[in-house]
Amino acid sequence: MALVPLAYNLRSLWVRRASTFLTVFSIAATVAVLAGVISLEQGFTAIFAESGRRDVAVFWRPGAQDEGSSIFKPEYADVLIKNSPDIELDASGQPLAAAEMFLAILREKVDAGGVVFVPIRGVQPMSFTINADRLRTIEGRDFAWGNDEVVVGRKLVGRIADCRIGDVLMLNTTPFRVVGVIDDSGPFAGEIWGDLERLRVALKRDAYNRVIAKLKPDVDWPALQERQRRDKQVPADVYSELDANLRATERLSRILTQLGMALAAIMGVAAVFTGINSMLSAIASRTHEIGVLKSIGFTAGAIFSSFLFESVLVGIVGGVVGCALSLPLNGIQTGAMNFNTFTDVTFAFKTTPTVLVTAFLFSLLLGIVGGAWPAWRAARMRPTEALRHE
Amino acid sequence: MPFGLIWHNLRRHWLRSALTIGSLGIALFLITALRALVNSLEAGVRGAAGNRIVVGSDVSLWVQLPTSYQAKIAQIEGVEKLIKWQWFGAYYQTSADLFAQWAVDKDVLFDVYPEMKLVAGSMDEFLVRRDACLVGIELAKTYGWKPGDTIPLLGNTYPRADGGAWQFYCAGVYEARLPVDNRSMFFDYAYLEQAGEAGETMYWPGCMLYVARTAEGADQEAVIQAIDRLYENGPYKTKTQPESEFNRQFVTMVGNIPALMAAIGGAVSFAIVMAALNTMLMAARERTRDLGIMKALGFTDGTAFALMLVESFAIAAAGGLIGVGTALATESAIAFQLSANLFPGYEITPDMIMGAVAAAIAIGLVAGIVPAWRASRLRAVEAIRAGA
């Protein structure tokens, strides 16, 4: 089967450039929105997923759905740490494990007004040891143990009230002094850290929320999880830090993905309508030409694929333009509520390969759907009638 | 006015007309729906009652205030009724089934929240039975619950010591408007308290919020200050706010995403409208020859003008009708879906419909006025020659 030369389609697209441009534009807009929303979701998930380690275990109360609802009595946390044979020891034989307290506290937002929940974490010295490879103090100093001092995550500085070095953070009735700024590739960059025991006193909290521990190499995870679940003294659910982090992203991820899909589907229909319209008028004005093509021997299949190709080409160009439009978003910071913990998260649009491939495939789909029916109509034309058409 | 001609012209390129109308319909639907979405965030603020104030911890919603505060707050002048709210944090079947359960003082629930109406079941039973609960109408619909059912819930905030499920007796179904949503469950705080005291769950005698109904003519600001002054020095510092202020906090918490969506959607709708406009203008240009013949037959300039304008309006009006119609037809389904994802209050208001209608009129005018003007000025001879 001889194919219609591609140059024919390219020239035709150029001749009707106004309507080609509009179709490209509407496909590009649709693709850009899809890419934008998915890159938002990717940026949000990345904070939690990329920083999660597989050799760090997180212990939660059995059945707890999030860190805030997990509770351990202090004496139980100590027992848990002492009795777990899988926890790595440091040079002096101490288990590399820490109990932590987590609370979402209400703070004022200075950049946009209003209030948000900011995570505050009461930690033990081992928390720093376990996170030594990723946690850095980038300004000021660490808080002193036993003092009413805190360090704040880099992302809070300038966004949340009382989060600069030297500021005083009022927690219930106790003033805490901000003495340093910490940075982390993961969620800690959006948290406030202080001495677990001082924070517990100020916030009048009896219990701890979780235990984290560095595990020995080659730990048998299923066995560890099973044993801890059945433990007589301190039953607990054990997750890798990665899994625990991912559990905290489910809801916002789902909301973003669904919203993106819904918008893209609705806009996609409109883009397809525009595409069909411009293809139809292109074919109508080329009826005579189609007659000529047919009468010199091009088959219906050749004509169908030629016109489908023309539409797919428009889709591809739209997809590329749309992806290009979404690229400048990469890295732009935005804030949203994490619906699992209700705390505020700052994250950036992240244009990953997944985003671009999804967006591009979607544009291809729009091109195919928009071109199939007009191309079929062109292929079905009778040469004699088409030739008669002026 | 030759209406038959308009109909014929729209039908001659029926597919093109239909697709253009469809595009406009989608754009107008998007504009309306996105406005409703952004608007829904404020629903809790708009619906707030002027005579309710909310007392919570100054630190966090997750820090409880002791139950011992209740008697002291109730004594403050201007506080007429006082109700505890405690988050129960349980789930039905799987943790993905997310809805709020509140332990409250059930005897004053309907006094403080007169917007709640019982639509099924028995209030007496709710008040008498210890394990009774009321469920919102949307919740009842989602899970098929009706009065008399037993509802087992797995505790997350309050897991049972025996590892089993909490059993609630569904005494009735309520319907309310925001700020009380229709996806909540209410039961008596005493039920939780007794279970806690019996050691069935880890329990601390406290609650997330106290909500006070203030007396008519009471100085609300004074009441607020009086409450916060009580606990200025602890043990648990309070933060008291009018209900509208309290609800407003959550609007800013959601973050930039809804605004972002609205901006994107608005821009895209604009793009769709531009594309549709272009099609309409192109279609009008193809008509030069037809118009020339009509003029030669004796149609006046005015008729030609009106013909083109009305045709454009007909397409815009049909698009507007589809857009508004779709928005209204999908309203309850979208509202239900959003509400299930923690965003209650999605509603298409007359205001939004007027907005879409105005947009449709503007589109009809913009797409129609230039072709109409050109049609009225057209000279038959030239038109026929040009169109050949």
Interface residues (C-beta under 8 A of the other chain):
Chain A: A18 S19 L22 T23 F25 S26 A29 T30 V33 G36 V37 L40 R61 P62 G63 A64 Q65 G68 S69 I71 L103 A104 I105 L106 K109 A112 G113 G114 V115 V116 F117 L171 N172 T173 L203 K204 R205 R251 I255 L256 L259 L263 I266 M267 V269 A270 A271 F273 T274 I276 N277 S278 L280 S281 T334 G335 A336 M337 F339 F342 D344
Chain B: L15 R16 L19 T20 G22 S23 I26 A27 F29 L30 S57 D58 V59 S60 L61 W62 V63 G89 Y91 S95 L98 L154 G155 N156 T157 P159 M202 N233 G234 P235 Y236 K237 K239 R248 Q249 V251 T252 M253 V254 G255 N256 I257 L260 M261 I264 G265 A267 V268 A271 I272 M274 A275 A276 N278 T279 M282 N341 L342
